[in-house]
Amino acid sequence: MPDHPEVGEEAFVVERDADDAVWLGITAFSRPNGFLPGLAGPVGRRAQTMLTTRYARVVRDAVGHREV
């Protein structure tokens, strides 16, 4: 997206193994898209980490609330 503060990609892989355990793999990489986002530095990386944690929490909660 041209006006987005970052340029990059994310991949989300959810797998269920033979023991019915659910595994989540998240791969993400990005770089600032412009001068001002580049100034964010560690703050921008921290925001990305917080979002990744939220993604994982949503999957965990969804798996924990199975319908019978």
All heavy atoms as TSV, in Angstrom:
chain	resi	resn	atom	element	x	y	z
A	1	MET	N	N	0.849	-1.166	0.000
A	1	MET	CA	C	0.000	0.000	0.000
A	1	MET	C	C	0.899	1.235	0.000
A	1	MET	O	O	1.760	1.368	0.876
A	1	MET	CB	C	-0.924	-0.022	1.215
A	1	MET	CG	C	-1.845	-1.231	1.200
A	1	MET	SD	S	-3.103	-1.342	2.515
A	1	MET	CE	C	-2.290	-0.803	3.956
A	2	PRO	N	N	0.724	2.101	-0.939
A	2	PRO	CA	C	1.651	3.224	-1.114
A	2	PRO	C	C	1.798	4.152	0.095
A	2	PRO	O	O	2.878	4.625	0.380
A	2	PRO	CB	C	1.075	3.994	-2.294
A	2	PRO	CG	C	0.066	3.121	-2.914
A	2	PRO	CD	C	-0.313	2.062	-1.939
A	3	ASP	N	N	0.718	4.417	0.821
A	3	ASP	CA	C	0.791	5.368	1.938
A	3	ASP	C	C	0.982	4.707	3.296
A	3	ASP	O	O	0.947	5.376	4.321
A	3	ASP	CB	C	-0.481	6.233	1.963
A	3	ASP	CG	C	-0.578	7.118	0.742
A	3	ASP	OD1	O	0.489	7.513	0.213
A	3	ASP	OD2	O	-1.706	7.424	0.307
A	4	HIS	N	N	1.170	3.400	3.316
A	4	HIS	CA	C	1.359	2.692	4.587
A	4	HIS	C	C	2.745	3.024	5.147
A	4	HIS	O	O	3.697	3.185	4.391
A	4	HIS	CB	C	1.212	1.184	4.369
A	4	HIS	CG	C	1.005	0.433	5.636
A	4	HIS	ND1	N	2.044	0.019	6.434
A	4	HIS	CD2	C	-0.127	0.027	6.257
A	4	HIS	CE1	C	1.564	-0.610	7.484
A	4	HIS	NE2	N	0.241	-0.615	7.404
A	5	PRO	N	N	2.888	3.131	6.475
A	5	PRO	CA	C	4.183	3.503	7.052
A	5	PRO	C	C	5.277	2.442	6.916
A	5	PRO	O	O	6.441	2.734	7.149
A	5	PRO	CB	C	3.876	3.775	8.521
A	5	PRO	CG	C	2.572	3.130	8.790
A	5	PRO	CD	C	1.834	3.058	7.486
A	6	GLU	N	N	4.900	1.209	6.554
A	6	GLU	CA	C	5.895	0.150	6.387
A	6	GLU	C	C	5.660	-0.601	5.076
A	6	GLU	O	O	4.543	-0.664	4.579
A	6	GLU	CB	C	5.831	-0.864	7.534
A	6	GLU	CG	C	6.260	-0.307	8.866
A	6	GLU	CD	C	6.239	-1.365	9.941
A	6	GLU	OE1	O	5.420	-2.310	9.865
A	6	GLU	OE2	O	7.034	-1.251	10.868
A	7	VAL	N	N	6.731	-1.195	4.562
A	7	VAL	CA	C	6.667	-2.069	3.396
A	7	VAL	C	C	7.189	-3.422	3.861
A	7	VAL	O	O	8.241	-3.490	4.499
A	7	VAL	CB	C	7.552	-1.530	2.247
A	7	VAL	CG1	C	7.576	-2.501	1.085
A	7	VAL	CG2	C	7.081	-0.162	1.804
A	8	GLY	N	N	6.454	-4.501	3.572
A	8	GLY	CA	C	6.928	-5.814	3.993
A	8	GLY	C	C	5.909	-6.889	3.717
A	8	GLY	O	O	4.958	-6.686	2.967
A	9	GLU	N	N	6.128	-8.039	4.346
A	9	GLU	CA	C	5.257	-9.194	4.178
A	9	GLU	C	C	5.086	-9.899	5.510
A	9	GLU	O	O	5.962	-9.839	6.378
A	9	GLU	CB	C	5.857	-10.183	3.183
A	9	GLU	CG	C	5.953	-9.664	1.774
A	9	GLU	CD	C	6.482	-10.703	0.810
A	9	GLU	OE1	O	6.279	-11.914	1.061
A	9	GLU	OE2	O	7.090	-10.305	-0.178
A	10	GLU	N	N	3.952	-10.588	5.636
A	10	GLU	CA	C	3.683	-11.429	6.794
A	10	GLU	C	C	3.113	-12.745	6.293
A	10	GLU	O	O	2.353	-12.762	5.321
A	10	GLU	CB	C	2.666	-10.781	7.738
A	10	GLU	CG	C	3.155	-9.524	8.406
A	10	GLU	CD	C	2.091	-8.886	9.282
A	10	GLU	OE1	O	0.903	-8.927	8.918
A	10	GLU	OE2	O	2.465	-8.346	10.338
A	11	ALA	N	N	3.473	-13.819	6.957
A	11	ALA	CA	C	2.917	-15.138	6.644
A	11	ALA	C	C	2.427	-15.763	7.941
A	11	ALA	O	O	3.124	-15.743	8.955
A	11	ALA	CB	C	3.966	-16.030	5.998
A	12	PHE	N	N	1.208	-16.301	7.910
A	12	PHE	CA	C	0.617	-16.959	9.064
A	12	PHE	C	C	0.325	-18.401	8.672
A	12	PHE	O	O	-0.399	-18.646	7.706
A	12	PHE	CB	C	-0.690	-16.274	9.466
A	12	PHE	CG	C	-0.520	-14.832	9.824
A	12	PHE	CD1	C	-0.550	-13.845	8.852
A	12	PHE	CD2	C	-0.336	-14.458	11.143
A	12	PHE	CE1	C	-0.392	-12.514	9.165
A	12	PHE	CE2	C	-0.173	-13.123	11.479
A	12	PHE	CZ	C	-0.201	-12.151	10.492
A	13	VAL	N	N	0.877	-19.346	9.417
A	13	VAL	CA	C	0.656	-20.764	9.134
A	13	VAL	C	C	0.119	-21.404	10.404
A	13	VAL	O	O	0.758	-21.362	11.451
A	13	VAL	CB	C	1.963	-21.466	8.692
A	13	VAL	CG1	C	1.718	-22.946	8.454
A	13	VAL	CG2	C	2.533	-20.793	7.461
A	14	VAL	N	N	-1.086	-21.976	10.288
A	14	VAL	CA	C	-1.702	-22.670	11.418
A	14	VAL	C	C	-1.796	-24.139	11.040
A	14	VAL	O	O	-2.312	-24.485	9.984
A	14	VAL	CB	C	-3.109	-22.099	11.725
A	14	VAL	CG1	C	-3.744	-22.844	12.890
A	14	VAL	CG2	C	-3.032	-20.609	12.017
A	15	GLU	N	N	-1.276	-25.002	11.914
A	15	GLU	CA	C	-1.298	-26.442	11.659
A	15	GLU	C	C	-1.876	-27.171	12.868
A	15	GLU	O	O	-1.685	-26.737	14.001
A	15	GLU	CB	C	0.115	-26.963	11.410
A	15	GLU	CG	C	0.783	-26.379	10.188
A	15	GLU	CD	C	2.165	-26.954	9.983
A	15	GLU	OE1	O	2.248	-28.176	9.719
A	15	GLU	OE2	O	3.129	-26.195	10.105
A	16	ARG	N	N	-2.563	-28.260	12.596
A	16	ARG	CA	C	-3.054	-29.139	13.659
A	16	ARG	C	C	-2.369	-30.482	13.460
A	16	ARG	O	O	-2.450	-31.066	12.383
A	16	ARG	CB	C	-4.567	-29.295	13.573
A	16	ARG	CG	C	-5.144	-30.079	14.735
A	16	ARG	CD	C	-6.649	-30.194	14.652
A	16	ARG	NE	N	-7.300	-28.916	14.543
A	16	ARG	CZ	C	-7.847	-28.240	15.568
A	16	ARG	NH1	N	-7.811	-28.754	16.775
A	16	ARG	NH2	N	-8.437	-27.090	15.373
A	17	ASP	N	N	-1.692	-30.977	14.498
A	17	ASP	CA	C	-0.952	-32.231	14.343
A	17	ASP	C	C	-1.821	-33.438	14.709
A	17	ASP	O	O	-3.002	-33.294	15.028
A	17	ASP	CB	C	0.363	-32.204	15.122
A	17	ASP	CG	C	0.195	-32.157	16.630
A	17	ASP	OD1	O	-0.907	-32.457	17.132
A	17	ASP	OD2	O	1.178	-31.828	17.315
A	18	ALA	N	N	-1.226	-34.619	14.638
A	18	ALA	CA	C	-1.960	-35.867	14.883
A	18	ALA	C	C	-2.518	-35.944	16.304
A	18	ALA	O	O	-3.508	-36.625	16.553
A	18	ALA	CB	C	-1.053	-37.067	14.602
A	19	ASP	N	N	-1.888	-35.256	17.251
A	19	ASP	CA	C	-2.349	-35.246	18.644
A	19	ASP	C	C	-3.387	-34.165	18.891
A	19	ASP	O	O	-3.739	-33.886	20.034
A	19	ASP	CB	C	-1.178	-35.038	19.597
A	19	ASP	CG	C	-0.200	-36.204	19.576
A	19	ASP	OD1	O	-0.658	-37.340	19.335
A	19	ASP	OD2	O	1.000	-35.972	19.784
A	20	ASP	N	N	-3.844	-33.503	17.826
A	20	ASP	CA	C	-4.844	-32.442	17.883
A	20	ASP	C	C	-4.293	-31.145	18.494
A	20	ASP	O	O	-5.052	-30.278	18.893
A	20	ASP	CB	C	-6.104	-32.896	18.631
A	20	ASP	CG	C	-7.351	-32.226	18.095
A	20	ASP	OD1	O	-7.358	-31.839	16.906
A	20	ASP	OD2	O	-8.315	-32.069	18.868
A	21	ALA	N	N	-2.973	-31.024	18.570
A	21	ALA	CA	C	-2.360	-29.775	19.036
A	21	ALA	C	C	-2.317	-28.799	17.859
A	21	ALA	O	O	-2.158	-29.203	16.705
A	21	ALA	CB	C	-0.945	-30.025	19.549
A	22	VAL	N	N	-2.473	-27.529	18.159
A	22	VAL	CA	C	-2.454	-26.494	17.126
A	22	VAL	C	C	-1.166	-25.704	17.245
A	22	VAL	O	O	-0.764	-25.291	18.340
A	22	VAL	CB	C	-3.678	-25.551	17.269
A	22	VAL	CG1	C	-3.596	-24.413	16.277
A	22	VAL	CG2	C	-4.960	-26.330	17.081
A	23	TRP	N	N	-0.512	-25.502	16.108
A	23	TRP	CA	C	0.751	-24.779	16.051
A	23	TRP	C	C	0.578	-23.552	15.164
A	23	TRP	O	O	-0.007	-23.637	14.090
A	23	TRP	CB	C	1.853	-25.669	15.484
A	23	TRP	CG	C	2.132	-26.849	16.354
A	23	TRP	CD1	C	1.510	-28.066	16.325
A	23	TRP	CD2	C	3.068	-26.909	17.421
A	23	TRP	NE1	N	2.017	-28.878	17.286
A	23	TRP	CE2	C	2.978	-28.189	17.988
A	23	TRP	CE3	C	3.969	-26.008	17.958
A	23	TRP	CZ2	C	3.760	-28.596	19.055
A	23	TRP	CZ3	C	4.754	-26.416	19.022
A	23	TRP	CH2	C	4.644	-27.693	19.552
A	24	LEU	N	N	1.088	-22.430	15.618
A	24	LEU	CA	C	1.033	-21.191	14.850
A	24	LEU	C	C	2.449	-20.751	14.532
A	24	LEU	O	O	3.288	-20.640	15.426
A	24	LEU	CB	C	0.323	-20.093	15.643
A	24	LEU	CG	C	0.387	-18.678	15.059
A	24	LEU	CD1	C	-0.361	-18.615	13.729
A	24	LEU	CD2	C	-0.174	-17.676	16.045
A	25	GLY	N	N	2.699	-20.499	13.265
A	25	GLY	CA	C	3.987	-19.944	12.840
A	25	GLY	C	C	3.737	-18.594	12.185
A	25	GLY	O	O	2.867	-18.463	11.327
A	26	ILE	N	N	4.449	-17.583	12.635
A	26	ILE	CA	C	4.320	-16.248	12.050
A	26	ILE	C	C	5.702	-15.802	11.593
A	26	ILE	O	O	6.657	-15.816	12.366
A	26	ILE	CB	C	3.773	-15.221	13.063
A	26	ILE	CG1	C	2.393	-15.635	13.558
A	26	ILE	CG2	C	3.722	-13.827	12.431
A	26	ILE	CD1	C	1.828	-14.745	14.655
A	27	THR	N	N	5.795	-15.453	10.331
A	27	THR	CA	C	7.024	-14.898	9.780
A	27	THR	C	C	6.684	-13.512	9.254
A	27	THR	O	O	5.728	-13.353	8.502
A	27	THR	CB	C	7.563	-15.773	8.628
A	27	THR	OG1	O	7.771	-17.092	9.124
A	27	THR	CG2	C	8.858	-15.221	8.075
A	28	ALA	N	N	7.433	-12.521	9.676
A	28	ALA	CA	C	7.158	-11.151	9.233
A	28	ALA	C	C	8.466	-10.410	9.029
A	28	ALA	O	O	9.423	-10.602	9.783
A	28	ALA	CB	C	6.307	-10.420	10.270
A	29	PHE	N	N	8.488	-9.602	7.989
A	29	PHE	CA	C	9.620	-8.704	7.810
A	29	PHE	C	C	9.099	-7.423	7.180
A	29	PHE	O	O	8.113	-7.413	6.450
A	29	PHE	CB	C	10.737	-9.338	6.968
A	29	PHE	CG	C	10.314	-9.768	5.594
A	29	PHE	CD1	C	10.403	-8.898	4.520
A	29	PHE	CD2	C	9.851	-11.049	5.368
A	29	PHE	CE1	C	10.029	-9.292	3.250
A	29	PHE	CE2	C	9.474	-11.458	4.106
A	29	PHE	CZ	C	9.556	-10.577	3.038
A	30	SER	N	N	9.741	-6.328	7.531
A	30	SER	CA	C	9.296	-5.036	7.023
A	30	SER	C	C	10.436	-4.032	7.117
A	30	SER	O	O	11.456	-4.269	7.763
A	30	SER	CB	C	8.096	-4.531	7.828
A	30	SER	OG	O	8.464	-4.308	9.173
A	31	ARG	N	N	10.209	-2.912	6.450
A	31	ARG	CA	C	11.132	-1.787	6.553
A	31	ARG	C	C	10.282	-0.524	6.505
A	31	ARG	O	O	9.167	-0.530	5.984
A	31	ARG	CB	C	12.159	-1.814	5.427
A	31	ARG	CG	C	11.568	-1.647	4.046
A	31	ARG	CD	C	12.676	-1.570	2.983
A	31	ARG	NE	N	12.124	-1.596	1.654
A	31	ARG	CZ	C	11.580	-0.559	1.023
A	31	ARG	NH1	N	11.511	0.596	1.632
A	31	ARG	NH2	N	11.101	-0.682	-0.191
A	32	PRO	N	N	10.784	0.571	7.067
A	32	PRO	CA	C	10.026	1.820	7.035
A	32	PRO	C	C	9.788	2.288	5.601
A	32	PRO	O	O	10.628	2.105	4.726
A	32	PRO	CB	C	10.919	2.804	7.786
A	32	PRO	CG	C	11.849	1.965	8.594
A	32	PRO	CD	C	12.026	0.688	7.820
A	33	ASN	N	N	8.654	2.904	5.373
A	33	ASN	CA	C	8.306	3.436	4.066
A	33	ASN	C	C	8.347	4.960	4.133
A	33	ASN	O	O	7.320	5.625	4.190
A	33	ASN	CB	C	6.910	2.946	3.649
A	33	ASN	CG	C	6.553	3.347	2.235
A	33	ASN	OD1	O	7.419	3.673	1.436
A	33	ASN	ND2	N	5.274	3.322	1.926
A	34	GLY	N	N	9.540	5.497	4.186
A	34	GLY	CA	C	9.687	6.944	4.236
A	34	GLY	C	C	10.523	7.394	5.412
A	34	GLY	O	O	10.918	6.608	6.271
A	35	PHE	N	N	10.754	8.680	5.448
A	35	PHE	CA	C	11.631	9.263	6.469
A	35	PHE	C	C	11.018	9.203	7.872
A	35	PHE	O	O	11.648	8.724	8.808
A	35	PHE	CB	C	11.961	10.712	6.101
A	35	PHE	CG	C	12.789	11.414	7.136
A	35	PHE	CD1	C	14.120	11.096	7.295
A	35	PHE	CD2	C	12.225	12.374	7.961
A	35	PHE	CE1	C	14.903	11.725	8.253
A	35	PHE	CE2	C	12.987	13.007	8.919
A	35	PHE	CZ	C	14.322	12.687	9.066
A	36	LEU	N	N	9.787	9.685	8.033
A	36	LEU	CA	C	9.174	9.730	9.365
A	36	LEU	C	C	9.002	8.348	9.985
A	36	LEU	O	O	9.358	8.155	11.152
A	36	LEU	CB	C	7.839	10.481	9.320
A	36	LEU	CG	C	7.962	11.986	9.108
A	36	LEU	CD1	C	6.575	12.621	9.000
A	36	LEU	CD2	C	8.752	12.631	10.226
A	37	PRO	N	N	8.481	7.353	9.259
A	37	PRO	CA	C	8.416	6.014	9.862
A	37	PRO	C	C	9.802	5.474	10.237
A	37	PRO	O	O	9.939	4.736	11.203
A	37	PRO	CB	C	7.763	5.149	8.778
A	37	PRO	CG	C	6.972	6.107	7.962
A	37	PRO	CD	C	7.790	7.378	7.964
A	38	GLY	N	N	10.817	5.887	9.482
A	38	GLY	CA	C	12.177	5.452	9.800
A	38	GLY	C	C	12.656	5.972	11.144
A	38	GLY	O	O	13.488	5.353	11.804
A	39	LEU	N	N	12.125	7.108	11.564
A	39	LEU	CA	C	12.499	7.671	12.868
A	39	LEU	C	C	11.940	6.853	14.035
A	39	LEU	O	O	12.425	6.982	15.149
A	39	LEU	CB	C	11.997	9.113	12.976
A	39	LEU	CG	C	12.663	10.124	12.049
A	39	LEU	CD1	C	12.003	11.487	12.212
A	39	LEU	CD2	C	14.151	10.224	12.326
A	40	ALA	N	N	10.921	6.045	13.773
A	40	ALA	CA	C	10.307	5.256	14.847
A	40	ALA	C	C	11.278	4.238	15.431
A	40	ALA	O	O	11.235	3.942	16.621
A	40	ALA	CB	C	9.055	4.552	14.336
A	41	GLY	N	N	12.181	3.701	14.599
A	41	GLY	CA	C	13.214	2.768	15.060
A	41	GLY	C	C	12.680	1.678	15.970
A	41	GLY	O	O	11.781	0.928	15.595
A	42	PRO	N	N	13.212	1.601	17.190
A	42	PRO	CA	C	12.807	0.548	18.122
A	42	PRO	C	C	11.319	0.605	18.480
A	42	PRO	O	O	10.715	-0.416	18.770
A	42	PRO	CB	C	13.662	0.806	19.362
A	42	PRO	CG	C	14.796	1.633	18.903
A	42	PRO	CD	C	14.303	2.409	17.707
A	43	VAL	N	N	10.724	1.788	18.449
A	43	VAL	CA	C	9.305	1.907	18.776
A	43	VAL	C	C	8.474	1.177	17.719
A	43	VAL	O	O	7.516	0.477	18.040
A	43	VAL	CB	C	8.879	3.394	18.888
A	43	VAL	CG1	C	7.380	3.519	19.088
A	43	VAL	CG2	C	9.636	4.071	20.014
A	44	GLY	N	N	8.846	1.319	16.465
A	44	GLY	CA	C	8.142	0.622	15.392
A	44	GLY	C	C	8.276	-0.882	15.513
A	44	GLY	O	O	7.307	-1.625	15.312
A	45	ARG	N	N	9.464	-1.356	15.867
A	45	ARG	CA	C	9.657	-2.798	16.051
A	45	ARG	C	C	8.858	-3.303	17.240
A	45	ARG	O	O	8.309	-4.403	17.218
A	45	ARG	CB	C	11.142	-3.112	16.204
A	45	ARG	CG	C	11.888	-3.003	14.877
A	45	ARG	CD	C	13.317	-3.508	14.980
A	45	ARG	NE	N	14.176	-2.690	15.825
A	45	ARG	CZ	C	14.756	-1.558	15.439
A	45	ARG	NH1	N	14.563	-1.093	14.232
A	45	ARG	NH2	N	15.529	-0.881	16.259
A	46	ARG	N	N	8.779	-2.501	18.282
A	46	ARG	CA	C	7.996	-2.889	19.470
A	46	ARG	C	C	6.515	-3.008	19.105
A	46	ARG	O	O	5.832	-3.943	19.541
A	46	ARG	CB	C	8.197	-1.862	20.585
A	46	ARG	CG	C	7.365	-2.103	21.811
A	46	ARG	CD	C	7.838	-3.318	22.575
A	46	ARG	NE	N	7.044	-3.469	23.773
A	46	ARG	CZ	C	6.603	-4.624	24.223
A	46	ARG	NH1	N	6.933	-5.743	23.613
A	46	ARG	NH2	N	5.864	-4.687	25.293
A	47	ALA	N	N	6.017	-2.091	18.300
A	47	ALA	CA	C	4.621	-2.146	17.868
A	47	ALA	C	C	4.371	-3.428	17.070
A	47	ALA	O	O	3.335	-4.083	17.244
A	47	ALA	CB	C	4.273	-0.918	17.041
A	48	GLN	N	N	5.306	-3.797	16.205
A	48	GLN	CA	C	5.149	-5.020	15.418
A	48	GLN	C	C	5.144	-6.247	16.332
A	48	GLN	O	O	4.355	-7.171	16.141
A	48	GLN	CB	C	6.268	-5.131	14.388
A	48	GLN	CG	C	6.038	-6.241	13.385
A	48	GLN	CD	C	7.059	-6.220	12.272
A	48	GLN	OE1	O	8.239	-5.974	12.500
A	48	GLN	NE2	N	6.604	-6.464	11.049
A	49	THR	N	N	5.977	-6.250	17.352
A	49	THR	CA	C	6.010	-7.354	18.310
A	49	THR	C	C	4.680	-7.455	19.065
A	49	THR	O	O	4.153	-8.547	19.277
A	49	THR	CB	C	7.176	-7.178	19.299
A	49	THR	OG1	O	8.393	-7.185	18.563
A	49	THR	CG2	C	7.194	-8.280	20.346
A	50	MET	N	N	4.130	-6.309	19.459
A	50	MET	CA	C	2.844	-6.307	20.165
A	50	MET	C	C	1.731	-6.875	19.283
A	50	MET	O	O	0.900	-7.655	19.750
A	50	MET	CB	C	2.484	-4.896	20.629
A	50	MET	CG	C	3.302	-4.430	21.806
A	50	MET	SD	S	3.017	-2.732	22.383
A	50	MET	CE	C	1.490	-2.245	21.688
A	51	LEU	N	N	1.729	-6.506	18.012
A	51	LEU	CA	C	0.708	-7.032	17.102
A	51	LEU	C	C	0.857	-8.535	16.913
A	51	LEU	O	O	-0.133	-9.270	16.901
A	51	LEU	CB	C	0.776	-6.314	15.760
A	51	LEU	CG	C	0.252	-4.879	15.770
A	51	LEU	CD1	C	0.583	-4.188	14.452
A	51	LEU	CD2	C	-1.235	-4.851	16.031
A	52	THR	N	N	2.079	-9.010	16.782
A	52	THR	CA	C	2.321	-10.447	16.630
A	52	THR	C	C	1.818	-11.203	17.855
A	52	THR	O	O	1.199	-12.268	17.737
A	52	THR	CB	C	3.810	-10.722	16.386
A	52	THR	OG1	O	4.218	-10.011	15.221
A	52	THR	CG2	C	4.096	-12.199	16.216
A	53	THR	N	N	2.049	-10.655	19.035
A	53	THR	CA	C	1.571	-11.272	20.273
A	53	THR	C	C	0.051	-11.337	20.279
A	53	THR	O	O	-0.537	-12.346	20.684
A	53	THR	CB	C	2.084	-10.483	21.488
A	53	THR	OG1	O	3.517	-10.489	21.468
A	53	THR	CG2	C	1.597	-11.084	22.790
A	54	ARG	N	N	-0.595	-10.289	19.804
A	54	ARG	CA	C	-2.059	-10.287	19.741
A	54	ARG	C	C	-2.574	-11.343	18.763
A	54	ARG	O	O	-3.560	-12.011	19.030
A	54	ARG	CB	C	-2.572	-8.908	19.341
A	54	ARG	CG	C	-2.431	-7.897	20.444
A	54	ARG	CD	C	-2.990	-6.568	20.012
A	54	ARG	NE	N	-2.747	-5.567	21.028
A	54	ARG	CZ	C	-3.046	-4.304	20.898
A	54	ARG	NH1	N	-3.600	-3.858	19.781
A	54	ARG	NH2	N	-2.790	-3.449	21.865
A	55	TYR	N	N	-1.917	-11.468	17.610
A	55	TYR	CA	C	-2.313	-12.497	16.642
A	55	TYR	C	C	-2.270	-13.872	17.293
A	55	TYR	O	O	-3.200	-14.670	17.162
A	55	TYR	CB	C	-1.387	-12.514	15.427
A	55	TYR	CG	C	-1.372	-11.277	14.574
A	55	TYR	CD1	C	-0.218	-10.925	13.885
A	55	TYR	CD2	C	-2.478	-10.453	14.427
A	55	TYR	CE1	C	-0.165	-9.796	13.079
A	55	TYR	CE2	C	-2.442	-9.320	13.630
A	55	TYR	CZ	C	-1.283	-8.995	12.962
A	55	TYR	OH	O	-1.232	-7.894	12.180
A	56	ALA	N	N	-1.184	-14.155	17.993
A	56	ALA	CA	C	-1.023	-15.461	18.641
A	56	ALA	C	C	-2.091	-15.667	19.711
A	56	ALA	O	O	-2.628	-16.774	19.855
A	56	ALA	CB	C	0.375	-15.577	19.239
A	57	ARG	N	N	-2.423	-14.628	20.454
A	57	ARG	CA	C	-3.446	-14.734	21.500
A	57	ARG	C	C	-4.817	-15.054	20.896
A	57	ARG	O	O	-5.571	-15.858	21.436
A	57	ARG	CB	C	-3.516	-13.431	22.297
A	57	ARG	CG	C	-4.412	-13.532	23.523
A	57	ARG	CD	C	-4.417	-12.255	24.354
A	57	ARG	NE	N	-3.063	-11.850	24.678
A	57	ARG	CZ	C	-2.595	-10.603	24.485
A	57	ARG	NH1	N	-3.350	-9.670	23.968
A	57	ARG	NH2	N	-1.343	-10.307	24.813
A	58	VAL	N	N	-5.132	-14.436	19.763
A	58	VAL	CA	C	-6.413	-14.703	19.109
A	58	VAL	C	C	-6.503	-16.167	18.690
A	58	VAL	O	O	-7.532	-16.819	18.902
A	58	VAL	CB	C	-6.613	-13.761	17.894
A	58	VAL	CG1	C	-7.756	-14.229	17.022
A	58	VAL	CG2	C	-6.846	-12.336	18.372
A	59	VAL	N	N	-5.432	-16.702	18.120
A	59	VAL	CA	C	-5.441	-18.114	17.712
A	59	VAL	C	C	-5.574	-18.997	18.938
A	59	VAL	O	O	-6.368	-19.940	18.961
A	59	VAL	CB	C	-4.179	-18.465	16.906
A	59	VAL	CG1	C	-4.070	-19.963	16.674
A	59	VAL	CG2	C	-4.184	-17.725	15.581
A	60	ARG	N	N	-4.829	-18.705	19.989
A	60	ARG	CA	C	-4.903	-19.509	21.221
A	60	ARG	C	C	-6.322	-19.500	21.784
A	60	ARG	O	O	-6.859	-20.545	22.133
A	60	ARG	CB	C	-3.933	-18.958	22.261
A	60	ARG	CG	C	-3.910	-19.797	23.549
A	60	ARG	CD	C	-3.306	-19.053	24.709
A	60	ARG	NE	N	-4.147	-17.899	25.017
A	60	ARG	CZ	C	-3.697	-16.752	25.483
A	60	ARG	NH1	N	-2.408	-16.563	25.681
A	60	ARG	NH2	N	-4.513	-15.759	25.746
A	61	ASP	N	N	-6.933	-18.340	21.852
A	61	ASP	CA	C	-8.291	-18.250	22.386
A	61	ASP	C	C	-9.299	-18.982	21.508
A	61	ASP	O	O	-10.224	-19.616	21.993
A	61	ASP	CB	C	-8.709	-16.786	22.549
A	61	ASP	CG	C	-7.912	-16.086	23.660
A	61	ASP	OD1	O	-7.215	-16.766	24.441
A	61	ASP	OD2	O	-8.004	-14.844	23.716
A	62	ALA	N	N	-9.118	-18.889	20.187
A	62	ALA	CA	C	-10.033	-19.562	19.269
A	62	ALA	C	C	-9.942	-21.081	19.427
A	62	ALA	O	O	-10.953	-21.776	19.395
A	62	ALA	CB	C	-9.734	-19.163	17.827
A	63	VAL	N	N	-8.749	-21.587	19.607
A	63	VAL	CA	C	-8.558	-23.029	19.753
A	63	VAL	C	C	-9.100	-23.493	21.101
A	63	VAL	O	O	-9.648	-24.583	21.233
A	63	VAL	CB	C	-7.066	-23.399	19.611
A	63	VAL	CG1	C	-6.814	-24.829	19.996
A	63	VAL	CG2	C	-6.632	-23.136	18.192
A	64	GLY	N	N	-8.996	-22.661	22.109
A	64	GLY	CA	C	-9.456	-23.013	23.453
A	64	GLY	C	C	-10.969	-23.048	23.583
A	64	GLY	O	O	-11.499	-23.592	24.541
A	65	HIS	N	N	-11.676	-22.483	22.615
A	65	HIS	CA	C	-13.140	-22.418	22.675
A	65	HIS	C	C	-13.761	-23.248	21.561
A	65	HIS	O	O	-14.433	-22.753	20.697
A	65	HIS	CB	C	-13.615	-20.962	22.571
A	65	HIS	CG	C	-13.103	-20.101	23.677
A	65	HIS	ND1	N	-13.516	-20.263	24.977
A	65	HIS	CD2	C	-12.196	-19.099	23.670
A	65	HIS	CE1	C	-12.887	-19.370	25.738
A	65	HIS	NE2	N	-12.083	-18.665	24.972
A	66	ARG	N	N	-13.512	-24.542	21.606
A	66	ARG	CA	C	-14.043	-25.446	20.583
A	66	ARG	C	C	-15.499	-25.762	20.842
A	66	ARG	O	O	-15.916	-25.932	21.978
A	66	ARG	CB	C	-13.240	-26.744	20.556
A	66	ARG	CG	C	-11.833	-26.559	20.151
A	66	ARG	CD	C	-11.171	-27.895	20.037
A	66	ARG	NE	N	-9.737	-27.682	20.050
A	66	ARG	CZ	C	-8.877	-28.641	20.269
A	66	ARG	NH1	N	-9.277	-29.858	20.468
A	66	ARG	NH2	N	-7.587	-28.376	20.264
A	67	GLU	N	N	-16.245	-25.882	19.760
A	67	GLU	CA	C	-17.628	-26.326	19.874
A	67	GLU	C	C	-17.645	-27.840	19.905
A	67	GLU	O	O	-16.868	-28.500	19.237
A	67	GLU	CB	C	-18.444	-25.809	18.696
A	67	GLU	CG	C	-18.579	-24.313	18.689
A	67	GLU	CD	C	-19.419	-23.818	17.540
A	67	GLU	OE1	O	-20.224	-24.627	17.011
A	67	GLU	OE2	O	-19.297	-22.648	17.191
A	68	VAL	N	N	-18.543	-28.400	20.657
A	68	VAL	CA	C	-18.645	-29.860	20.770
A	68	VAL	C	C	-19.764	-30.355	19.891
A	68	VAL	O	O	-20.773	-29.781	19.722
A	68	VAL	CB	C	-18.878	-30.282	22.231
A	68	VAL	CG1	C	-19.024	-31.785	22.336
A	68	VAL	CG2	C	-17.766	-29.770	23.093
